[in-house]
């Protein structure tokens, strides 16, 4: 165990702040994203990270638990990225729009990873789906309520129903991809069209002005550039 930890210590620039367990999750997440979840075996993880399979099984129990922890971290990192870019916005509605724009940057990888999970590790997919659905819904509900409080969205609608409709429409476009798009329309374009129509439909006059200016202004393009460089 000491020799294995020394290998990790020498290999990682993050050695000062990461435990061995955190480091394994960090590196394995990268392997899953780059190589595919099904393709990466516990043997591959052990060999790449310089640890024994026994250590992996002692720490994580089995591959499914390791996958769950890695994918949870991957999704948390995405949320943190949304929060980081949102600091450049002027109000809560802009922050929400930026969050959805940021989601489109991950759509290809997320679709591939989630498809892998649904096919080969359905129990892990169900755990993650439950986590994401619960946490994501709560965060979006809070953001929409803050937009209502700021006078940007009309409060005369059922927030929970609206979120459910948006969620399943967005899932159909980005993850399930069971929607036939017109020629020349990308998944990203279709997703953003859904988002814009949704928020315009519940926006106040003040909110409509924010939405229109956001997408017409150079600020929208500047934020896209910042996101793409990350």
C-alpha positions in Angstrom: 0.0 0.0 0.0 2.8 2.4 0.9 4.6 1.8 -2.4 1.3 2.3 -4.4 0.6 5.6 -2.6 4.2 6.7 -3.4 3.6 6.0 -7.1 0.5 8.2 -7.0 2.3 10.8 -5.0 5.1 11.1 -7.5 2.7 11.1 -10.5 0.2 13.8 -9.5 0.6 17.5 -9.4 -2.4 17.5 -7.0 -0.7 15.3 -4.5 -0.7 18.1 -1.9 -4.4 18.3 -1.7 -5.8 14.9 -2.8 -6.2 11.7 -0.9 -5.4 8.4 -2.6 -9.1 7.7 -2.9 -9.8 11.1 -4.5 -6.9 10.7 -6.9 -8.1 7.3 -8.0 -11.6 8.8 -8.7 -10.1 11.7 -10.5 -7.9 9.7 -12.8 -10.5 6.9 -13.4 -13.0 9.5 -14.4 -10.7 10.8 -17.0 -10.2 7.2 -18.3 -14.0 6.6 -18.4 -14.6 9.9 -20.3 -11.7 9.3 -22.8 -12.0 5.6 -23.4 -15.5 4.7 -22.5 -17.0 3.1 -19.4 -17.3 -0.4 -20.7 -13.8 -0.4 -22.2 -12.0 0.4 -19.0 -11.5 -2.6 -16.8 -10.4 -2.7 -13.2 -7.1 -4.2 -14.4 -6.6 -1.1 -16.6 -7.3 1.2 -13.7 -4.9 -0.7 -11.5 -2.1 -0.7 -14.1 -2.5 2.9 -15.1 -2.6 4.2 -11.6 0.0 1.9 -10.2 -2.2 0.3 -7.6 -3.3 -3.3 -7.0 -6.8 -4.6 -7.8 -7.0 -5.6 -4.2 -6.7 -1.9 -3.2 -9.4 -0.9 -5.7 -11.8 -3.5 -4.4 -11.0 -2.7 -0.7 -11.7 1.0 -1.4 -14.7 0.8 -3.8 -16.1 -2.7 -3.4 -16.7 -3.3 -7.1 -16.5 -1.6 -10.5 -20.1 -0.3 -10.4 -19.5 1.6 -7.2 -16.3 3.1 -8.7 -18.3 4.1 -11.9 -21.0 5.7 -9.7 -18.5 7.8 -7.7 -16.6 8.8 -10.9 -19.7 9.8 -12.8 -21.0 11.7 -9.8 -17.8 13.6 -9.7 -18.0 14.3 -13.4 -21.5 15.8 -13.1 -20.5 17.8 -10.0 -17.6 19.3 -12.0 -20.0 20.3 -14.7 -22.2 22.1 -12.2 -19.2 23.9 -10.7 -18.3 25.0 -14.3 -21.7 26.4 -14.7 -21.4 28.3 -11.4 -18.0 29.6 -12.4 -19.2 31.0 -15.8 -22.4 32.4 -14.2 -20.3 35.0 -12.2 -20.0 37.0 -15.5 -23.8 37.5 -15.7 -25.8 40.5 -14.6 -29.0 38.8 -13.2 -30.4 35.4 -12.3 -32.1 34.9 -15.7 -28.9 35.5 -17.6 -27.2 33.0 -15.2 -29.9 30.4 -16.0 -29.4 30.9 -19.7 -25.7 30.6 -19.4 -26.2 27.3 -17.4 -28.1 25.9 -20.3 -25.6 27.1 -22.9 -22.9 25.4 -20.8 -24.8 22.1 -20.8 -24.6 22.0 -24.6 -20.8 21.8 -24.3 -21.1 18.5 -22.6 -24.0 17.0 -24.5 -21.9 14.7 -26.8 -19.9 13.2 -24.0 -22.9 13.0 -21.7 -25.0 11.2 -24.2 -22.2 8.7 -24.9 -21.5 8.0 -21.2 -25.2 7.8 -20.3 -25.9 5.4 -23.2 -23.0 3.2 -22.0 -24.5 3.2 -18.5 -28.0 2.4 -19.6 -26.8 -0.5 -21.7 -24.1 -2.1 -19.5 -24.7 -0.7 -16.0 -28.4 0.0 -15.6 -28.4 0.1 -11.8 -25.7 2.8 -11.8 -27.6 4.7 -14.4 -30.7 4.6 -12.2 -28.8 5.9 -9.2 -27.3 8.7 -11.2 -30.6 9.5 -12.9 -32.2 9.8 -9.5 -29.5 12.0 -8.1 -29.4 14.3 -11.1 -33.1 14.5 -11.5 -33.5 15.4 -7.8 -30.6 17.8 -7.4 -31.1 19.4 -10.9 -34.8 19.9 -10.3 -34.3 21.6 -7.0 -31.6 23.9 -8.3 -33.7 24.9 -11.4 -36.7 25.4 -9.2 -34.8 27.7 -6.9 -33.3 29.7 -9.9 -36.8 30.1 -11.5 -38.2 31.3 -8.2 -35.4 33.8 -7.9 -36.2 35.0 -11.4 -39.8 35.5 -10.4 -38.7 37.4 -7.3 -36.6 39.7 -9.5 -39.6 40.4 -11.7 -38.0 38.6 -14.7 -40.5 35.7 -14.9 -44.2 35.7 -14.3 -45.2 33.9 -11.2 -48.6 32.8 -12.5 -47.6 29.3 -13.6 -47.0 25.9 -12.0 -43.2 25.8 -11.5 -43.0 22.1 -10.9 -45.1 21.2 -14.0 -43.1 23.7 -16.1 -39.8 22.2 -15.0 -41.0 18.6 -15.7 -42.1 19.6 -19.3 -38.8 21.4 -19.9 -36.8 18.5 -18.5 -38.4 15.8 -20.7 -38.4 17.9 -23.8 -34.7 18.6 -23.3 -33.9 15.0 -22.6 -35.7 14.0 -25.8 -33.5 16.5 -27.7 -30.1 15.9 -26.1 -30.1 12.4 -24.6 -32.8 10.2 -26.1 -32.5 12.0 -29.4 -36.0 10.8 -30.4 -36.8 14.0 -32.3 -36.3 14.4 -36.0 -34.7 17.8 -36.7 -35.1 19.8 -39.9 -32.1 19.7 -42.2 -29.2 21.8 -41.0 -30.4 22.0 -37.4 -27.9 20.7 -34.8 -28.7 19.2 -31.4 -27.2 22.3 -29.8 -29.4 24.6 -31.9 -32.5 22.5 -31.1 -31.8 22.5 -27.4 -31.3 26.2 -27.2 -34.5 26.8 -29.2 -36.4 24.8 -26.6 -34.8 26.7 -23.8 -35.4 30.2 -25.3 -39.0 29.4 -26.2 -39.6 28.0 -22.7 -38.3 31.1 -20.9 -39.8 33.6 -23.3 -43.2 31.9 -22.7 -43.1 32.7 -18.9 -41.1 35.9 -19.0 -42.3 39.3 -18.0 -41.7 42.3 -20.2 -38.6 43.0 -18.2 -37.5 39.4 -18.6 -38.2 39.4 -22.4 -35.9 42.4 -22.7 -33.1 40.5 -20.8 -33.5 37.5 -23.0 -33.5 39.4 -26.2 -30.6 41.6 -25.3 -28.6 38.6 -24.0 -28.8 36.8 -27.3 -28.4 39.9 -29.5 -25.5 41.3 -27.6 -21.8 40.6 -27.9 -22.0 39.4 -24.3 -23.6 36.2 -25.4 -20.8 35.5 -27.9 -18.2 36.5 -25.4 -19.6 34.0 -22.9 -19.7 31.3 -25.6 -16.0 31.9 -26.3 -15.1 31.7 -22.6 -17.0 28.5 -22.3 -15.4 26.9 -25.4 -11.9 27.7 -24.1 -12.4 25.9 -20.8 
